[in-house]
Amino acid sequence: MKPKQSVSTNFIFNFLNQILSVVVPCITVPYLARTLGPAGIGEYSFALSLVTYFASFTNLGVNLYGQRQIAYLKNENKEVYSKAFWELVLLRVCLGVISSAAYFILIVRISDSYLLSALLTLEILNMILDIQWLFQGFENFRIITIRNFIVKTVTVLAIFIFVKSSSDVVIYALIISVGNLVGFASMWLVLRYYIVKVSFNELHMFSHLKGAWALYLPQVAIQVYTVLDKTMLGIITKSNIENGYYEQANKVVLVLLMGVTALSTVMVPRISAMFAAKDQEQINRYLGKSFSYVWLVGFPITFGIFAVADIFVPFFFGVGYEPVIRLLCLFSLIIIPIGISNIIGLQYLVTTGNEYYLTKSVVLGAIVNFGLNMFFIRWWQATGATLASVIAEVVITVFQLWVVRDFLPVVNYMKSMKNYLVAAIVMYVALILMPIYFDKAIVLLMSKVILGSIVYLVCLLGMKDSFFREIIGKIIEMTSKKRQEIE
């Protein structure tokens, strides 16, 4: 087994990975918004939403289940966790074959965009090849970050070279799918350092079906209020443009959410190990830090979007995307609820084997979202789909908090938001009252971001927030160590 890295080290690598996921859209989205246009973006979004259901079935919860199983078994001998790995891979291959056949018969054969739909079959193959869960279970985020950096760099270059007009939607889809394919396949090159070969006769892939299925159910429900929004928009409005508006607003918030949920990916294997060791006190302490992190990052992002959306959208997407301003502000309201449900759902319910409650919460949210979409999309198109998603996320979060109220100090966790909420409100007021001295959007936008950051951080320092001061202390400590190593 590879040596375990610290939570701090893993967080840094995972955070770098999230930063990369933020930087790449910042480079490509403005170009694609102007090149493909709202209709082209919407066409790709709708087609991708359809194949996502089949790719999700291929996954069958293996990403979360596999990560947890490896975390549980990594201290055993290599043969034990190698057997579990190959069983899960074999299960995915079988499901992938079934999914590909069903996708071709049900979608590709009758699609208006036959070539685009056929090409997106690669997304199912990508799901089969994806073994990031293995490295996450071993708490090795370094290899994932390096792989993503190389793949995303090449993908960005290919987009600028080959995507030139609104008719290049298929070329764009090809670049994304093939880039992911090469990236996932490359991770198999280092597999021999982690896993040994196991006799095929020893494999019992169906032994994992129950556990993986338990984690798959909430993921299916999640599809209902994420991907299904795009599917229902396409079917009900019959407009690629509405889907294009929704996709752009959704994409911005999802990118920002990566920073809010960055800690969860690192915490899942660590808390799984703590649960196996029956160390509830440590679990409570780590979850408390996770809540503080969500408040620290989530509140300024939410209030910041409201303060700069009217400047950001025209600058970032160009002319013709004005409806995205309203959608972006609405979408920002899901940041805090998703941050909380990410902690309760992934870091606690999944790691402690309570997927049943996660499933119930997400199914409840999915039902709410689907029902609201039936009316809201007809009345308000993309705005209706966005509002339905926000309400569904709040329902999920409230339900999860209610479920764990007797097991975790929920009230204390929620009280810890006070400093961050106050600081974010002060920041928002400062940005609204900020005099406009600049004509150029980029200068005005950067000025507001800088001013907002300064006001927010100064407020936290003034309130002597313990978690924020702890982070500053660790940064100073790490900087001092690096300086000593250099000297």
N, C-alpha and C positions, 0 to 999 in steps of 0.2 A: 504493500500500500504506500502511496505517496505521502510524504509528511503533511500534516494538517497546517494550514495557514491561519493566522489570527483573523478575528472578525474585522479588525481595522484594515489589514492588508487586503482581505477579500472585498471589503466595502470600497476601498480605493479603486481596485481593478473593476469592480462592478459599476462604480460611479463613472469611471473613465469610459466604460462601455455605454453607459447612459448618455454621457456627454457627447459621445460619437453619434448616438442615435438622435441627438438634438441638432448637432452641427450639420449632418448630412441633409436633413430636410430643409434647413435654413439655406442651403446651397441649391438644392434641386427644386423645391416647391415653387419658388418665384419663377424659375425658368419654365417649368412644366405648366404652371398656371397660365402663362402667356403663350406657350407653344401649343399645348393641347386644348386649352380653353375649358370653360365649365362643362361643356357637352362631352368632350373627350375624357376629362377626369371622371365625369359621372358614368360614362360607358364602362370604363375600366373598373370603377368602384362597384357597379352593379354586377358585372361578370365575376369579379373576385368574391363578392358576397355569396354567390351561388356555389362556387367550388369550395368555399370555406367550410360548408356543412359536411362535405364528404371528407375533406382533409381532417376535420375535427373527429369524425368517426374513426379514421385511421389512427389518430392519436389515442383515443379511448382512455384519456386520463393518464397515459404513461408518463408524460413529462413530470407531473407532480408525484405520481405514485412511484415512478422509477427513482426520482431524486430522493424521496423519503426512504425507499427500500435500501438504496446504496448507503445512505447515511446510517441506517440501522445496522447494516451488515459489514461496513468497511473495516471494522476491527476484528472480523473473523478471518479465516484463511482465504487465499485468493480464489480457490475453487468454489467457495460458497457464494460470494458475490458475483463471480464470473458466470455461474450457472443462472443466477437471477437475471443478469444482463442479457444473456443469449435467449432466455425464455421470453423476455419482454420484446427483444428485437424480432424474434420469430412470430410473436403475436401480432406485431405491427405489420409485418410482411403479409400475413394472411388477411388482415383487415384492409390493407392497402389494395390488394388484388380485388377484393369485393367492392371497395369504394370506387376504384377506377372503372370497373365494369358498370356499376350503377350510375356513376356520373356521366359516362358516355351515352348510356341508353336514355336516361331521363333528361339530361341537359344538352349535351353537345349535339346530339342527333337532331334536336328540334330548335336549336338556338338560331336567332337572327344573325348573331356574330359568330359563325361556325369556327373560323380560324382562331379567333381570340379565345373562345371557350375550350377548343381542343388544346391549344397551347397551355392553358392554365391547368391541364392535367398534371403538369410538372409539379404543381404545389402538393399534390398527393404523394408523389415520389419524394419530394423534399421532406415531408413529414416522416416517411419511413427511414430516411437517412439521418434525421436529426437525433444525435445522441448527446446533446448538451447536458441533458439531465444526469448523465454519468459523471461528468466533471463537476457539476454543481453538487452532486451527492458527496463527492470527494473534497468539496470546498476548494476547488482549483478554478478560480475565475480568470486567472492570467491567460490561459490558453484560449478561452472564449473571447476575451478582449482582443488579443492579437489577431485571431482569425477574423473577427468582425471588422477590425480596422483594415485589413488587406482587402477583404471582399467588398466593403463599402467604398473604398477608394477606387477600385477598378470599376465598380458599378456607376459611380458618379461620372467618371471619365467617359464611359460608354454612353451614358445618357446625353451628355453634351455633344458627343461626336455624331451619334446616329439619330437622335430624336430632333427633327427639324420643323415639323408641321403638325396640324391637327389630325392628319391622316396617319400618323405614326404611333397610334395607340397599341397596335400589335407589336411593333418593334420595342416599345417601352415595356410591355408585358414580358417579352422574350428576355430582355436585359435583366429585369428583376428576378424572374424565375430561374434563369440559368445561373445568375450570380449566386442565388441562394443554394442552388444545386451543387455548385463547385465548392462553396463554403462548407456545407454540411458533409460533403464527401471527403474533404480534406481532413476533417477531425478523425476519420477512421485511420489515418496514417500513423497516429500516435497511440492507437488503441492497445498495441502490444505491450506498452509500458504499464498498463492498468489491468488488463484482462487476459486470462489464459484460455486456451481452447478447451472445450468440454464436449464429451461424446454426445452425439445427437440423441442417442437412445436414453440419455439421462435427463433430457429436457421435458418439462411438463408445463407448457406455456399456459394452459387453461387454469393452472393453480393460481394465477395472478388475476384471473378475469373478474372475480368478485371485488377484490380490492381496487383494481383499476376502474371498474364500472362505477364504484361508489364515488370516485373522484370525477368520473366522466359526466355524471348527471348534472352537477352544478355547472360544468363547462358548457354542456348543451344548452342549459337555461341561459347562460351568459350570452350565447349566440343569439338568443331570441331578442335580447334588448340591446345588442350591439350590431351584429351583422344584419339581423332581420330588419332593423330600421332602414337600412339601405335597400334591402330587397323589397320591402313594402312601399318605400318611396318610389321605386322604379315601377312596381306593378300598379299602385293606386294613382300616381300622378302621371305615369307614362312620360316622364320628363327626365332626361339625363342631366339637364341643367340644375334642377332642384337637388338631385343626388350629388352634383358637383359642388354646390354651395355647402351642403351638409358635410361632404367628405373633407373639404378644406378646413372648416371650423373644427370638426372632429379630430382631424390630423394634428392641428396646432395644440389642442388640449391634451391629446394622447402623448405627444412629445414632451410636453411640460410635466405630465403625470409620471413620466419615467424618473424624473428627479425626486418626486414625492414618494414613489414606491421602490426606489433603488435599494433601500435597506432590507426589504422583505426577502429578496432573492438570496441575500447573504444569511439572513436570520433563520430561514426554514431548516437547513441542515443542522445548524447549531442548536436550535430549540428542540429539534427531533432527538438529538443526542442527549440533551438535558432531560427530556421526558423519559427516555429510556433509562436514565440514571435516577429518575424520580426526584429531581431537584426542582421543586415547585417554586421555591424562593428565588432562584436564579431566573426561572422563566418569567416570573412577575417583574423582576428588575429589568430584564431585557425588553419586555413588552412595554414597560414604562418609558424606556429610552426611545422605542419605536414611535410611541404616541408623541413624545416631545419633538421628534424629528419631523413627523407629519405636520404638526403645528408650525414649527420653525420654517419649513419650506412651503407648505400649502397655503397658508393665509396670505403672504405677500404676493404669491402668484395669482391667487383669486382676485384680490383687490387691485393688483397691478393691471390685470386684463381689463377690468372695468375702466381704469384710468387712461389706458393708451389704445384701446381697440379701434377707436375712430381714426387714429393716426397710423396704427400698425397695418390694418387690412389693406387700404389703398396702396401703401408703400410696398407691402410684401407680395400681394397678389396682383396688383395692377387694376386697370379699369374693368368694370363689369362684375366686380365681386362685392358690391356694396351690401347686399343682404347678409354677407358673412359677418359683418360687424355685430348685428343683433344675435346671430347664432353663436358667435364666439363668447359673448358676454353670458348668454344662457348656459352654454356648455361649461363655463368656468365654475359654475355652482356644483359640479359633480366632483371637483378635485378633493375637497375635504371628506365627503362621504366615501369616496373610493379609497382614499388613504386609510380611513378607519376600518372599512370592511376588509381591506388588504391585510391589515394587522390581525384582526379577529379571525377572518376566514382562513388565510394562508398560514400565518405565523402560529396561530393557536389551534383552531379547529382541525386543520389538516394534520399538523404535526402530532396532535394528541389522539388521532384516530376518531375524531368526532365529525367526519365528513357528512353524516346524516343531517346535522343542523345546518351545515353550509349549503347542502342541497336544498333543504326546505326554504332557507332564506332566499336563495337565488331563484328557485322555482316561483316563489311568491312575487319576487321582483319582475320575473319574466311575464307572469300572468298580468300583473299591473301594467307593464309596458306594452304588451300585445294589445290588451283591451283599450288602453288610451290611444295607441297608434291607429286603431280602427276608426276612431273619430277625429283625433287631433290632426292626422295627416290629411284627411279630407277637408278639414276646416282651414288649416294653417300650413300645409305642405311641410317643408323642411323645419320650420319653426315648431310645428306640432310634434314632429319626431324628436326634436331636441328636448322639448319640455317634458315629453313622456319619459325620456331616458333619465332626466334629472329626478323626477318624482320616483321612478323605479329604484334608483340608487339610494335615495333617502330611505325608502321602505326597507331595502335590504340591510342597510346600516343599523337602523333602529331595531329591527328584528334580531340581528346578531348581538347587539349590545344587551338586549333583554335576555337572550339565551344564556350569556356568560356572566350575568350579573352576580350569580351566587358563587362563581369560581374565581373571578378576577376582581381586583379593586377598581371597577369601572368608574365609580364616582371620582376617585383620586386622579385617574387618567384624564377624565374630562375637565377637571378643575385646572389641570396643568396647562390648558390652552390660554388662560387669561392674559398673560404677558404678551403672547404672540398676536392675539386678536387685537389688543389695544394698540400695539406697535403698528400693525397693518392698517388699522383705521386712521391713525395719525399720518402714516405714509400716504394713504389715499387722499386725505384732505390736503396735504402738502402738494400733491401732484395736481389736484383740481385747481388749487389757488395759484399754482405756478404761473408767472407771467410768460407770455409767448414772445421771445426775442428772435426766434429763428424762422425763416421761411422754408428751409429745406426739411422735408419730413424725417430724413435719417438723423439729422443733427438734433431736431426736436425730440425724436424718439429716444435717442441715446442720452440726451440731457435728462429726460424724465426717468429713465432706468437708473442712471447714476444717482440722481437726487433721491429717488425712492429707496434705493439700496442704502444710501448714507443715513437717511432719516430712520429707516427701519432698524438698522444695526445700532445706531446711537441710542434709540429708544430701549432696545434690549440691554445694552450696556448700562444705561441709566437706571433700569429696573433691577439690575444685578441678577438677571436670570441665570439660575444654576446650570442648566443644561447648556446654554450658549457659552457660558464661561468655561465649562468643562471642555467644549469643543475647541475654544481658543487656546486653552492650556495644552491640549494634545497637539494642536498645530505647532505651537511654540516648541514643545518638547521634540516633535519629529524634526523640525527645522534645525534645532540645536544639535541633534544627533547627526544629521546629514552634514552639518558644518564641521563637526568634530571628525567625522570620517574623512572629509576632504582634506582637513588640516593634518 
